[in-house]
Amino acid sequence: MREYIEAIAESCRKLIISKPATKQEEYRKIIVQKKETFFQMEKYTDKQVFHENLSVEELETALEELMQNHFRQLNGFDIEAEHILLVSKKGVPSYKKKKLQNAVNETATHNRKKNYLLEEGKVIPPLVDMGIFTAEGKIVRTMYDKFKQINRFVEIIDDYVKDCKKEKLHIIDFGCGKSYLTFIMYYYFTEVRKIPVEIVGLDLKKDVIEKCNQAAKKYGYDTLHFELGDINGYKAPFPVDIVVSLHACDTATDFALYNAISWDAEMIFSVPCCQHELNEQMESEKLHLMTRYGIIKERFAALTTDAIRANLLECCGYKSQVLEFVDLSHTPKNLLIRARKAKISKEHKQKLLKEVDAMCEEFQLKPLLYGLLQVDEGRNTDAFRTGK
C-alpha cells in the first residue's frame, strides 16, 4: 500500500479520502489540497471541519495510517488522471488510474517552476557549477532528478525554518565534504527566505576546505566559511541554532548529535551513513534470527542505530522524525533524522529511554551517543537519570 500512497502523494494536487471503515469513525471524509510548500488537510465530522498542514512525508504517513485503519477509498487528482486506491474489508489494497476527460495540458517547465523552492529561470551559481543549471538558469535535461533531490532537501529544511522568528541564524555543517548542499543552504536562507545566516562547514580534508572557501568567495557568500577540524571536541565560534550533518561516517554522526544537544541547538538535520558500531556489538540468543545472516544483521544494525539516535534526541527535548532522503551522488535512499526543540513530558522521555534500554539489553549494545549523554555533567545527566 505504501508504494501506491507515495505515488499518489507525489503527483496529485487534490485528494479525497472517503468511505469510513466503520460507523464509529470520527471523520466522515477528508480532503487534502496541495499548497505551494505543504499539504492542507481538511477533516470533516458531521458538524465541524478541522485543518492541519503537513509536509509530504507527514502526509504519506498519515495517509497510510488512515487507509489501513479508518477508510476504504482514496481518490487523487493530477492534471491528467484520477488515481483510485481501494481497500477491501480484509485490508487488501487495489489501485487503478484513469485519464481525465478534461485534462489540462500544462508544460513540464511550468509544473517544475511552480512546485519548487529553488526556481528554474533564476541563476543560482552553485547549481550552475554543479552542472544542474545552465548559465541562463535553465535545468539541464539530464540533471532534472538531481534538481528534484536538492529541492527535496531544501523542503525538508523549509518545513522547520519557514516559521522561524529569529533575525539571524548560526549554522554548523559537520562533515561538509565538497559542500554542494552547504552552498544551496546558504542560497536558500539568504535569497529565498531572506534570513541572514552565518555558516561554518567543518571537514577533515584540507584540499576540500581550501576549494570550498575559494568557491564561497567566488559566489560572494561572505558569511559562509569552512574550517579544517574534527567533529569530536569541536568548539563552536557562536551560539548554534542549527546543526547539519550529512554523511558523517559511523560514530562521527554521534559526536555531531552530541554537540548539537550540548549546544542546545534549535534544529538538527542529520543523514547518518556507514553505521558499523552496533553491527560489531550486536548479539542475541532470543532473537538470533536478526543477527544470523550478514546482510540482514548489517541493515538491522543500521536501522537500530538510527532508531536509538532518534529516541535519545527526544529524551533530550527534541521532537524527532526519521525521513527518507535520496543521496545526491547515489541512487540508494538514506534516512534523514530531523529534530527540533520541543516541550516533551517526563513520562514520554521515560518511555522512550526504556525502549532504548530494552534494545540495548537484548542485543548487548553500547551506543556511543548514549554513553556520551550518560557521562555529561550538564543538564542531560539529570534528564537521563530521571528517565530510568
BALOBA-1460 file (C-alpha; in Angstrom, 3 decimals):
// residues 388
<rec num="1" residu="m" x="0.000" y="0.000" z="0.000"/>
<rec num="2" residu="r" x="2.843" y="2.387" z="0.789"/>
<rec num="3" residu="e" x="4.068" y="2.482" z="-2.822"/>
<rec num="4" residu="y" x="0.588" y="3.455" z="-4.048"/>
<rec num="5" residu="i" x="0.330" y="6.212" z="-1.445"/>
<rec num="6" residu="e" x="3.783" y="7.587" z="-2.277"/>
<rec num="7" residu="a" x="2.894" y="7.735" z="-5.980"/>
<rec num="8" residu="i" x="-0.410" y="9.490" z="-5.276"/>
<rec num="9" residu="a" x="1.042" y="11.989" z="-2.797"/>
<rec num="10" residu="e" x="3.929" y="12.823" z="-5.123"/>
<rec num="11" residu="s" x="1.851" y="13.636" z="-8.194"/>
<rec num="12" residu="c" x="-1.618" y="14.724" z="-7.057"/>
<rec num="13" residu="r" x="-2.825" y="18.233" z="-6.279"/>
<rec num="14" residu="k" x="-6.057" y="17.134" z="-4.592"/>
<rec num="15" residu="l" x="-7.005" y="14.031" z="-2.567"/>
<rec num="16" residu="i" x="-10.377" y="12.846" z="-1.307"/>
<rec num="17" residu="i" x="-10.468" y="10.177" z="1.400"/>
<rec num="18" residu="s" x="-13.893" y="8.595" z="1.830"/>
<rec num="19" residu="k" x="-15.894" y="5.510" z="2.843"/>
<rec num="20" residu="p" x="-15.166" y="5.220" z="6.603"/>
<rec num="21" residu="a" x="-14.288" y="1.670" z="7.646"/>
<rec num="22" residu="t" x="-16.858" y="1.703" z="10.477"/>
<rec num="23" residu="k" x="-19.769" y="3.859" z="11.599"/>
<rec num="24" residu="q" x="-17.770" y="4.817" z="14.686"/>
<rec num="25" residu="e" x="-15.069" y="6.679" z="12.741"/>
<rec num="26" residu="e" x="-14.519" y="10.277" z="13.905"/>
<rec num="27" residu="y" x="-14.362" y="11.768" z="10.404"/>
<rec num="28" residu="r" x="-16.813" y="11.281" z="7.530"/>
<rec num="29" residu="k" x="-14.359" y="12.320" z="4.824"/>
<rec num="30" residu="i" x="-11.023" y="14.076" z="4.437"/>
<rec num="31" residu="i" x="-9.946" y="16.429" z="1.630"/>
<rec num="32" residu="v" x="-6.289" y="17.270" z="1.003"/>
<rec num="33" residu="q" x="-5.166" y="20.232" z="-1.125"/>
<rec num="34" residu="k" x="-1.593" y="20.820" z="-2.339"/>
<rec num="35" residu="k" x="-0.371" y="24.292" z="-1.423"/>
<rec num="36" residu="e" x="2.881" y="25.906" z="-2.512"/>
<rec num="37" residu="t" x="5.154" y="24.206" z="0.041"/>
<rec num="38" residu="f" x="2.825" y="21.940" z="2.042"/>
<rec num="39" residu="f" x="-0.427" y="19.980" z="2.002"/>
<rec num="40" residu="q" x="-3.545" y="21.215" z="3.786"/>
<rec num="41" residu="m" x="-5.787" y="18.506" z="5.207"/>
<rec num="42" residu="e" x="-9.476" y="19.244" z="5.889"/>
<rec num="43" residu="k" x="-11.087" y="16.653" z="8.179"/>
<rec num="44" residu="y" x="-14.897" y="16.635" z="8.211"/>
<rec num="45" residu="t" x="-17.052" y="15.418" z="11.076"/>
<rec num="46" residu="d" x="-20.851" y="15.632" z="10.903"/>
<rec num="47" residu="k" x="-20.774" y="19.214" z="12.210"/>
<rec num="48" residu="q" x="-17.210" y="20.560" z="12.040"/>
<rec num="49" residu="v" x="-14.131" y="20.841" z="9.838"/>
<rec num="50" residu="f" x="-10.602" y="20.595" z="11.235"/>
<rec num="51" residu="h" x="-7.500" y="21.791" z="9.367"/>
<rec num="52" residu="e" x="-3.923" y="20.528" z="9.500"/>
<rec num="53" residu="n" x="-0.834" y="21.424" z="7.444"/>
<rec num="54" residu="l" x="1.551" y="18.593" z="6.531"/>
<rec num="55" residu="s" x="4.820" y="18.037" z="4.702"/>
<rec num="56" residu="v" x="4.839" y="15.350" z="2.009"/>
<rec num="57" residu="e" x="6.433" y="12.799" z="4.394"/>
<rec num="58" residu="e" x="3.896" y="13.572" z="7.114"/>
<rec num="59" residu="l" x="1.106" y="13.280" z="4.537"/>
<rec num="60" residu="e" x="2.328" y="9.873" z="3.332"/>
<rec num="61" residu="t" x="2.491" y="8.564" z="6.900"/>
<rec num="62" residu="a" x="-0.960" y="9.963" z="7.695"/>
<rec num="63" residu="l" x="-2.492" y="8.509" z="4.520"/>
<rec num="64" residu="e" x="-1.040" y="5.081" z="5.206"/>
<rec num="65" residu="e" x="-2.480" y="5.058" z="8.731"/>
<rec num="66" residu="l" x="-5.875" y="6.343" z="7.539"/>
<rec num="67" residu="m" x="-6.178" y="3.800" z="4.726"/>
<rec num="68" residu="q" x="-5.015" y="0.879" z="6.827"/>
<rec num="69" residu="n" x="-7.312" y="1.566" z="9.763"/>
<rec num="70" residu="h" x="-10.070" y="4.095" z="9.074"/>
<rec num="71" residu="f" x="-11.093" y="4.478" z="5.391"/>
<rec num="72" residu="r" x="-11.724" y="2.340" z="2.317"/>
<rec num="73" residu="q" x="-11.257" y="4.739" z="-0.613"/>
<rec num="74" residu="l" x="-8.721" y="7.340" z="-1.699"/>
<rec num="75" residu="n" x="-9.100" y="9.385" z="-4.883"/>
<rec num="76" residu="g" x="-6.203" y="11.554" z="-6.060"/>
<rec num="77" residu="f" x="-6.264" y="14.019" z="-8.949"/>
<rec num="78" residu="d" x="-3.355" y="15.310" z="-11.001"/>
<rec num="79" residu="i" x="-3.625" y="17.396" z="-14.174"/>
<rec num="80" residu="e" x="-4.191" y="14.360" z="-16.408"/>
<rec num="81" residu="a" x="-5.574" y="11.464" z="-14.389"/>
<rec num="82" residu="e" x="-7.525" y="10.244" z="-11.387"/>
<rec num="83" residu="h" x="-5.736" y="7.811" z="-9.069"/>
<rec num="84" residu="i" x="-8.031" y="5.444" z="-7.156"/>
<rec num="85" residu="l" x="-6.906" y="3.382" z="-4.168"/>
<rec num="86" residu="l" x="-9.476" y="0.970" z="-2.695"/>
<rec num="87" residu="v" x="-9.056" y="-1.150" z="0.443"/>
<rec num="88" residu="s" x="-11.191" y="-4.249" z="0.941"/>
<rec num="89" residu="k" x="-12.762" y="-5.211" z="4.268"/>
<rec num="90" residu="k" x="-9.883" y="-7.664" z="4.665"/>
<rec num="91" residu="g" x="-7.396" y="-4.848" z="4.251"/>
<rec num="92" residu="v" x="-6.266" y="-5.751" z="0.730"/>
<rec num="93" residu="p" x="-5.419" y="-2.663" z="-1.380"/>
<rec num="94" residu="s" x="-6.119" y="-2.255" z="-5.100"/>
<rec num="95" residu="y" x="-5.066" y="0.613" z="-7.325"/>
<rec num="96" residu="k" x="-6.079" y="1.939" z="-10.718"/>
<rec num="97" residu="k" x="-5.519" y="5.082" z="-12.727"/>
<rec num="98" residu="k" x="-7.863" y="6.572" z="-15.301"/>
<rec num="99" residu="k" x="-7.351" y="9.501" z="-17.619"/>
<rec num="100" residu="l" x="-9.480" y="12.589" z="-17.035"/>
<rec num="101" residu="q" x="-11.621" y="13.653" z="-19.979"/>
<rec num="102" residu="n" x="-10.854" y="17.351" z="-19.462"/>
<rec num="103" residu="a" x="-7.188" y="17.012" z="-18.587"/>
<rec num="104" residu="v" x="-5.257" y="20.271" z="-18.534"/>
<rec num="105" residu="n" x="-2.283" y="20.292" z="-20.882"/>
<rec num="106" residu="e" x="0.397" y="22.140" z="-18.900"/>
<rec num="107" residu="t" x="4.042" y="22.095" z="-19.923"/>
<rec num="108" residu="a" x="6.592" y="20.281" z="-17.806"/>
<rec num="109" residu="t" x="8.554" y="23.501" z="-17.362"/>
<rec num="110" residu="h" x="5.521" y="25.272" z="-15.870"/>
<rec num="111" residu="n" x="4.947" y="22.432" z="-13.401"/>
<rec num="112" residu="r" x="8.578" y="22.337" z="-12.334"/>
<rec num="113" residu="k" x="8.759" y="26.064" z="-11.680"/>
<rec num="114" residu="k" x="5.500" y="26.096" z="-9.791"/>
<rec num="115" residu="n" x="6.385" y="23.431" z="-7.266"/>
<rec num="116" residu="y" x="9.978" y="24.113" z="-6.237"/>
<rec num="117" residu="l" x="11.584" y="26.458" z="-3.716"/>
<rec num="118" residu="l" x="14.632" y="26.751" z="-5.964"/>
<rec num="119" residu="e" x="13.142" y="28.219" z="-9.110"/>
<rec num="120" residu="e" x="14.191" y="27.436" z="-12.625"/>
<rec num="121" residu="g" x="14.970" y="30.627" z="-14.530"/>
<rec num="122" residu="k" x="16.966" y="32.169" z="-11.689"/>
<rec num="123" residu="v" x="20.731" y="31.950" z="-11.913"/>
<rec num="124" residu="i" x="21.881" y="30.031" z="-8.824"/>
<rec num="125" residu="p" x="25.698" y="29.905" z="-9.054"/>
<rec num="126" residu="p" x="26.250" y="26.639" z="-7.122"/>
<rec num="127" residu="l" x="23.697" y="24.850" z="-9.334"/>
<rec num="128" residu="v" x="25.439" y="26.201" z="-12.434"/>
<rec num="129" residu="d" x="28.828" y="24.942" z="-11.215"/>
<rec num="130" residu="m" x="27.286" y="21.566" z="-10.344"/>
<rec num="131" residu="g" x="26.049" y="21.257" z="-13.932"/>
<rec num="132" residu="i" x="22.403" y="21.190" z="-12.894"/>
<rec num="133" residu="f" x="21.577" y="24.655" z="-14.296"/>
<rec num="134" residu="t" x="22.780" y="26.259" z="-17.495"/>
<rec num="135" residu="a" x="24.387" y="29.695" z="-17.283"/>
<rec num="136" residu="e" x="20.906" y="31.120" z="-18.004"/>
<rec num="137" residu="g" x="19.325" y="29.285" z="-15.059"/>
<rec num="138" residu="k" x="17.613" y="26.533" z="-17.059"/>
<rec num="139" residu="i" x="17.586" y="22.934" z="-15.817"/>
<rec num="140" residu="v" x="19.925" y="20.651" z="-17.760"/>
<rec num="141" residu="r" x="17.594" y="17.960" z="-19.049"/>
<rec num="142" residu="t" x="19.714" y="15.031" z="-17.817"/>
<rec num="143" residu="m" x="20.042" y="16.602" z="-14.339"/>
<rec num="144" residu="y" x="16.361" y="17.000" z="-13.545"/>
<rec num="145" residu="d" x="16.401" y="14.164" z="-10.978"/>
<rec num="146" residu="k" x="19.312" y="15.838" z="-9.148"/>
<rec num="147" residu="f" x="17.386" y="19.108" z="-9.194"/>
<rec num="148" residu="k" x="14.380" y="17.388" z="-7.590"/>
<rec num="149" residu="q" x="16.588" y="15.777" z="-4.920"/>
<rec num="150" residu="i" x="18.152" y="19.115" z="-3.991"/>
<rec num="151" residu="n" x="14.733" y="20.737" z="-3.775"/>
<rec num="152" residu="r" x="13.543" y="17.900" z="-1.577"/>
<rec num="153" residu="f" x="16.401" y="18.586" z="0.818"/>
<rec num="154" residu="v" x="15.504" y="22.282" z="0.872"/>
<rec num="155" residu="e" x="11.839" y="21.426" z="1.528"/>
<rec num="156" residu="i" x="12.841" y="19.249" z="4.491"/>
<rec num="157" residu="i" x="14.637" y="22.229" z="5.999"/>
<rec num="158" residu="d" x="11.931" y="24.697" z="4.966"/>
<rec num="159" residu="d" x="9.260" y="22.765" z="6.888"/>
<rec num="160" residu="y" x="11.053" y="23.770" z="10.091"/>
<rec num="161" residu="v" x="12.503" y="27.144" z="9.122"/>
<rec num="162" residu="k" x="9.533" y="28.824" z="7.407"/>
<rec num="163" residu="d" x="8.045" y="29.897" z="10.754"/>
<rec num="164" residu="c" x="11.374" y="30.914" z="12.283"/>
<rec num="165" residu="k" x="11.230" y="34.271" z="14.077"/>
<rec num="166" residu="k" x="14.971" y="34.785" z="14.563"/>
<rec num="167" residu="e" x="16.612" y="37.718" z="12.794"/>
<rec num="168" residu="k" x="19.775" y="35.702" z="12.104"/>
<rec num="169" residu="l" x="20.681" y="32.009" z="12.188"/>
<rec num="170" residu="h" x="24.020" y="30.415" z="13.096"/>
<rec num="171" residu="i" x="24.654" y="27.032" z="11.492"/>
<rec num="172" residu="i" x="27.344" y="24.356" z="11.798"/>
<rec num="173" residu="d" x="27.678" y="21.828" z="8.959"/>
<rec num="174" residu="f" x="29.655" y="18.820" z="10.178"/>
<rec num="175" residu="g" x="31.488" y="16.665" z="7.636"/>
<rec num="176" residu="c" x="30.602" y="19.092" z="4.865"/>
<rec num="177" residu="g" x="32.744" y="17.414" z="2.186"/>
<rec num="178" residu="k" x="32.535" y="19.218" z="-1.170"/>
<rec num="179" residu="s" x="29.657" y="21.194" z="0.343"/>
<rec num="180" residu="y" x="27.211" y="21.155" z="-2.555"/>
<rec num="181" residu="l" x="24.264" y="21.290" z="-0.177"/>
<rec num="182" residu="t" x="26.004" y="23.762" z="2.123"/>
<rec num="183" residu="f" x="26.122" y="26.302" z="-0.702"/>
<rec num="184" residu="i" x="22.494" y="25.554" z="-1.557"/>
<rec num="185" residu="m" x="21.518" y="26.092" z="2.099"/>
<rec num="186" residu="y" x="23.240" y="29.452" z="2.111"/>
<rec num="187" residu="y" x="21.380" y="30.494" z="-1.048"/>
<rec num="188" residu="y" x="18.062" y="29.228" z="0.349"/>
<rec num="189" residu="f" x="18.388" y="31.128" z="3.648"/>
<rec num="190" residu="t" x="19.680" y="34.392" z="2.206"/>
<rec num="191" residu="e" x="17.876" y="34.587" z="-1.149"/>
<rec num="192" residu="v" x="14.648" y="32.581" z="-0.703"/>
<rec num="193" residu="r" x="13.835" y="33.111" z="2.997"/>
<rec num="194" residu="k" x="15.746" y="36.397" z="3.323"/>
<rec num="195" residu="i" x="17.218" y="35.282" z="6.645"/>
<rec num="196" residu="p" x="20.823" y="36.379" z="7.344"/>
<rec num="197" residu="v" x="22.976" y="33.394" z="8.293"/>
<rec num="198" residu="e" x="26.476" y="32.591" z="9.403"/>
<rec num="199" residu="i" x="27.515" y="29.082" z="8.381"/>
<rec num="200" residu="v" x="30.673" y="27.158" z="9.240"/>
<rec num="201" residu="g" x="31.449" y="23.967" z="7.337"/>
<rec num="202" residu="l" x="33.820" y="21.511" z="9.041"/>
<rec num="203" residu="d" x="35.768" y="18.708" z="7.369"/>
<rec num="204" residu="l" x="38.995" y="16.723" z="7.791"/>
<rec num="205" residu="k" x="40.285" y="17.182" z="4.219"/>
<rec num="206" residu="k" x="42.495" y="20.236" z="3.789"/>
<rec num="207" residu="d" x="42.250" y="20.415" z="-0.019"/>
<rec num="208" residu="v" x="38.452" y="20.239" z="0.140"/>
<rec num="209" residu="i" x="38.293" y="23.053" z="2.703"/>
<rec num="210" residu="e" x="40.527" y="25.268" z="0.544"/>
<rec num="211" residu="k" x="38.376" y="24.720" z="-2.560"/>
<rec num="212" residu="c" x="35.165" y="25.375" z="-0.627"/>
<rec num="213" residu="n" x="36.474" y="28.659" z="0.762"/>
<rec num="214" residu="q" x="37.503" y="29.695" z="-2.744"/>
<rec num="215" residu="a" x="34.011" y="28.882" z="-4.038"/>
<rec num="216" residu="a" x="32.327" y="30.832" z="-1.222"/>
<rec num="217" residu="k" x="34.472" y="33.845" z="-2.103"/>
<rec num="218" residu="k" x="33.636" y="33.429" z="-5.785"/>
<rec num="219" residu="y" x="29.882" y="33.380" z="-5.057"/>
<rec num="220" residu="g" x="30.107" y="36.355" z="-2.706"/>
<rec num="221" residu="y" x="28.854" y="34.274" z="0.223"/>
<rec num="222" residu="d" x="30.563" y="36.426" z="2.823"/>
<rec num="223" residu="t" x="29.205" y="34.731" z="5.954"/>
<rec num="224" residu="l" x="29.935" y="31.184" z="4.802"/>
<rec num="225" residu="h" x="33.365" y="29.780" z="5.553"/>
<rec num="226" residu="f" x="34.996" y="26.391" z="6.001"/>
<rec num="227" residu="e" x="37.363" y="25.076" z="8.638"/>
<rec num="228" residu="l" x="39.649" y="22.081" z="8.971"/>
<rec num="229" residu="g" x="38.790" y="20.105" z="12.090"/>
<rec num="230" residu="d" x="37.335" y="17.073" z="13.851"/>
<rec num="231" residu="i" x="33.690" y="16.891" z="14.920"/>
<rec num="232" residu="n" x="34.694" y="15.359" z="18.252"/>
<rec num="233" residu="g" x="35.511" y="18.206" z="20.609"/>
<rec num="234" residu="y" x="34.802" y="20.993" z="18.123"/>
<rec num="235" residu="k" x="34.236" y="24.387" z="19.762"/>
<rec num="236" residu="a" x="31.598" y="26.486" z="18.004"/>
<rec num="237" residu="p" x="32.521" y="30.147" z="17.384"/>
<rec num="238" residu="f" x="28.964" y="31.314" z="18.106"/>
<rec num="239" residu="p" x="25.704" y="30.158" z="19.788"/>
<rec num="240" residu="v" x="24.444" y="27.461" z="17.390"/>
<rec num="241" residu="d" x="20.864" y="27.469" z="16.086"/>
<rec num="242" residu="i" x="21.077" y="24.634" z="13.538"/>
<rec num="243" residu="v" x="23.383" y="21.623" z="13.218"/>
<rec num="244" residu="v" x="23.617" y="19.836" z="9.889"/>
<rec num="245" residu="s" x="25.425" y="16.525" z="9.489"/>
<rec num="246" residu="l" x="25.200" y="14.912" z="6.069"/>
<rec num="247" residu="h" x="27.007" y="11.582" z="5.764"/>
<rec num="248" residu="a" x="29.266" y="11.915" z="8.774"/>
<rec num="249" residu="c" x="30.594" y="8.364" z="8.828"/>
<rec num="250" residu="d" x="29.683" y="5.905" z="11.600"/>
<rec num="251" residu="t" x="30.174" y="7.394" z="15.086"/>
<rec num="252" residu="a" x="31.028" y="10.851" z="13.687"/>
<rec num="253" residu="t" x="27.256" y="11.278" z="13.475"/>
<rec num="254" residu="d" x="27.009" y="10.568" z="17.207"/>
<rec num="255" residu="f" x="29.537" y="13.285" z="18.008"/>
<rec num="256" residu="a" x="27.636" y="15.681" z="15.738"/>
<rec num="257" residu="l" x="24.339" y="14.943" z="17.507"/>
<rec num="258" residu="y" x="26.002" y="15.176" z="20.914"/>
<rec num="259" residu="n" x="27.454" y="18.573" z="20.052"/>
<rec num="260" residu="a" x="24.041" y="19.772" z="18.853"/>
<rec num="261" residu="i" x="22.419" y="18.651" z="22.109"/>
<rec num="262" residu="s" x="25.201" y="20.178" z="24.221"/>
<rec num="263" residu="w" x="24.837" y="23.495" z="22.400"/>
<rec num="264" residu="d" x="21.063" y="23.394" z="22.818"/>
<rec num="265" residu="a" x="20.680" y="23.858" z="19.054"/>
<rec num="266" residu="e" x="17.140" y="24.635" z="17.942"/>
<rec num="267" residu="m" x="17.154" y="22.293" z="14.912"/>
<rec num="268" residu="i" x="19.100" y="19.242" z="13.751"/>
<rec num="269" residu="f" x="19.280" y="17.713" z="10.272"/>
<rec num="270" residu="s" x="21.373" y="14.543" z="10.088"/>
<rec num="271" residu="v" x="21.861" y="11.925" z="7.365"/>
<rec num="272" residu="p" x="23.873" y="9.115" z="9.008"/>
<rec num="273" residu="c" x="25.919" y="6.644" z="6.990"/>
<rec num="274" residu="c" x="28.202" y="3.623" z="7.467"/>
<rec num="275" residu="q" x="26.637" y="2.616" z="10.791"/>
<rec num="276" residu="h" x="29.238" y="-0.007" z="11.792"/>
<rec num="277" residu="e" x="29.354" y="0.470" z="15.559"/>
<rec num="278" residu="l" x="26.338" y="-1.601" z="16.612"/>
<rec num="279" residu="n" x="26.845" y="-4.171" z="13.863"/>
<rec num="280" residu="e" x="30.103" y="-5.154" z="15.562"/>
<rec num="281" residu="q" x="28.424" y="-5.395" z="19.011"/>
<rec num="282" residu="m" x="25.101" y="-6.980" z="18.151"/>
<rec num="283" residu="e" x="24.377" y="-10.408" z="19.664"/>
<rec num="284" residu="s" x="21.179" y="-12.044" z="20.897"/>
<rec num="285" residu="e" x="20.226" y="-15.588" z="21.852"/>
<rec num="286" residu="k" x="16.495" y="-14.926" z="21.877"/>
<rec num="287" residu="l" x="16.463" y="-13.005" z="18.547"/>
<rec num="288" residu="h" x="19.412" y="-14.659" z="16.822"/>
<rec num="289" residu="l" x="17.313" y="-14.614" z="13.658"/>
<rec num="290" residu="m" x="18.201" y="-10.924" z="13.223"/>
<rec num="291" residu="t" x="21.953" y="-11.494" z="13.572"/>
<rec num="292" residu="r" x="22.405" y="-14.837" z="11.811"/>
<rec num="293" residu="y" x="22.635" y="-13.560" z="8.224"/>
<rec num="294" residu="g" x="25.307" y="-10.953" z="7.485"/>
<rec num="295" residu="i" x="23.356" y="-8.652" z="5.196"/>
<rec num="296" residu="i" x="20.269" y="-8.727" z="7.425"/>
<rec num="297" residu="k" x="22.360" y="-8.056" z="10.525"/>
<rec num="298" residu="e" x="24.057" y="-5.121" z="8.782"/>
<rec num="299" residu="r" x="20.781" y="-3.496" z="7.753"/>
<rec num="300" residu="f" x="19.097" y="-4.226" z="11.066"/>
<rec num="301" residu="a" x="22.051" y="-2.721" z="12.932"/>
<rec num="302" residu="a" x="21.894" y="0.437" z="10.795"/>
<rec num="303" residu="l" x="18.164" y="0.859" z="11.414"/>
<rec num="304" residu="t" x="18.624" y="0.133" z="15.117"/>
<rec num="305" residu="t" x="21.389" y="2.741" z="15.314"/>
<rec num="306" residu="d" x="19.215" y="5.477" z="13.884"/>
<rec num="307" residu="a" x="16.114" y="4.475" z="15.854"/>
<rec num="308" residu="i" x="18.148" y="4.746" z="19.070"/>
<rec num="309" residu="r" x="19.536" y="8.120" z="17.983"/>
<rec num="310" residu="a" x="16.044" y="9.449" z="17.297"/>
<rec num="311" residu="n" x="14.797" y="8.231" z="20.686"/>
<rec num="312" residu="l" x="17.757" y="9.748" z="22.513"/>
<rec num="313" residu="l" x="17.151" y="13.094" z="20.839"/>
<rec num="314" residu="e" x="13.575" y="13.026" z="22.140"/>
<rec num="315" residu="c" x="14.884" y="12.188" z="25.602"/>
<rec num="316" residu="c" x="16.943" y="15.388" z="25.374"/>
<rec num="317" residu="g" x="13.983" y="17.566" z="24.472"/>
<rec num="318" residu="y" x="13.732" y="17.289" z="20.684"/>
<rec num="319" residu="k" x="10.747" y="16.238" z="18.609"/>
<rec num="320" residu="s" x="12.309" y="13.775" z="16.171"/>
<rec num="321" residu="q" x="11.340" y="12.422" z="12.777"/>
<rec num="322" residu="v" x="13.073" y="9.854" z="10.571"/>
<rec num="323" residu="l" x="12.504" y="10.604" z="6.888"/>
<rec num="324" residu="e" x="13.611" y="9.123" z="3.588"/>
<rec num="325" residu="f" x="16.363" y="11.037" z="1.807"/>
<rec num="326" residu="v" x="17.912" y="10.384" z="-1.612"/>
<rec num="327" residu="d" x="21.660" y="10.896" z="-1.788"/>
<rec num="328" residu="l" x="22.853" y="13.309" z="-4.497"/>
<rec num="329" residu="s" x="25.671" y="11.023" z="-5.622"/>
<rec num="330" residu="h" x="23.967" y="7.644" z="-5.457"/>
<rec num="331" residu="t" x="20.536" y="6.239" z="-6.098"/>
<rec num="332" residu="p" x="20.018" y="4.317" z="-2.813"/>
<rec num="333" residu="k" x="17.794" y="6.034" z="-0.274"/>
<rec num="334" residu="n" x="19.155" y="7.084" z="3.099"/>
<rec num="335" residu="l" x="17.427" y="8.030" z="6.305"/>
<rec num="336" residu="l" x="17.409" y="11.614" z="7.496"/>
<rec num="337" residu="i" x="16.889" y="12.405" z="11.161"/>
<rec num="338" residu="r" x="15.125" y="15.746" z="11.568"/>
<rec num="339" residu="a" x="14.712" y="17.144" z="15.082"/>
<rec num="340" residu="r" x="13.513" y="20.387" z="16.627"/>
<rec num="341" residu="k" x="13.406" y="21.621" z="20.209"/>
<rec num="342" residu="a" x="10.030" y="20.940" z="21.811"/>
<rec num="343" residu="k" x="8.299" y="20.504" z="25.135"/>
<rec num="344" residu="i" x="8.343" y="16.775" z="25.839"/>
<rec num="345" residu="s" x="6.876" y="15.321" z="29.001"/>
<rec num="346" residu="k" x="8.948" y="13.460" z="31.539"/>
<rec num="347" residu="e" x="6.689" y="10.432" z="31.070"/>
<rec num="348" residu="h" x="7.318" y="10.351" z="27.323"/>
<rec num="349" residu="k" x="11.069" y="10.643" z="27.851"/>
<rec num="350" residu="q" x="10.950" y="7.759" z="30.331"/>
<rec num="351" residu="k" x="9.022" y="5.609" z="27.865"/>
<rec num="352" residu="l" x="11.485" y="6.241" z="25.027"/>
<rec num="353" residu="l" x="14.516" y="5.690" z="27.236"/>
<rec num="354" residu="k" x="13.096" y="2.364" z="28.410"/>
<rec num="355" residu="e" x="12.741" y="1.358" z="24.753"/>
<rec num="356" residu="v" x="16.426" y="2.133" z="24.201"/>
<rec num="357" residu="d" x="17.430" y="0.259" z="27.349"/>
<rec num="358" residu="a" x="15.396" y="-2.785" z="26.300"/>
<rec num="359" residu="m" x="17.010" y="-2.863" z="22.859"/>
<rec num="360" residu="c" x="20.496" y="-2.426" z="24.305"/>
<rec num="361" residu="e" x="19.942" y="-5.184" z="26.844"/>
<rec num="362" residu="e" x="18.555" y="-7.641" z="24.310"/>
<rec num="363" residu="f" x="21.346" y="-7.153" z="21.761"/>
<rec num="364" residu="q" x="24.197" y="-6.250" z="24.190"/>
<rec num="365" residu="l" x="24.630" y="-2.776" z="22.721"/>
<rec num="366" residu="k" x="26.583" y="0.226" z="23.976"/>
<rec num="367" residu="p" x="25.780" y="3.090" z="21.588"/>
<rec num="368" residu="l" x="28.303" y="5.911" z="21.689"/>
<rec num="369" residu="l" x="25.699" y="8.693" z="21.809"/>
<rec num="370" residu="y" x="24.029" y="7.074" z="24.821"/>
<rec num="371" residu="g" x="27.363" y="6.818" z="26.610"/>
<rec num="372" residu="l" x="28.242" y="10.441" z="25.879"/>
<rec num="373" residu="l" x="24.925" y="11.620" z="27.284"/>
<rec num="374" residu="q" x="25.170" y="9.458" z="30.399"/>
<rec num="375" residu="v" x="28.518" y="10.945" z="31.447"/>
<rec num="376" residu="d" x="27.528" y="14.510" z="30.598"/>
<rec num="377" residu="e" x="27.765" y="16.621" z="33.736"/>
<rec num="378" residu="g" x="25.275" y="19.167" z="32.444"/>
<rec num="379" residu="r" x="21.510" y="19.179" z="32.140"/>
<rec num="380" residu="n" x="21.370" y="15.958" z="30.107"/>
<rec num="381" residu="t" x="22.592" y="13.877" z="33.049"/>
<rec num="382" residu="d" x="19.507" y="14.741" z="35.058"/>
<rec num="383" residu="a" x="17.216" y="14.032" z="32.135"/>
<rec num="384" residu="f" x="18.687" y="10.563" z="31.720"/>
<rec num="385" residu="r" x="18.676" y="9.714" z="35.401"/>
<rec num="386" residu="t" x="15.047" y="10.696" z="35.788"/>
<rec num="387" residu="g" x="14.247" y="8.682" z="32.689"/>
<rec num="388" residu="k" x="15.347" y="5.415" z="34.259"/>
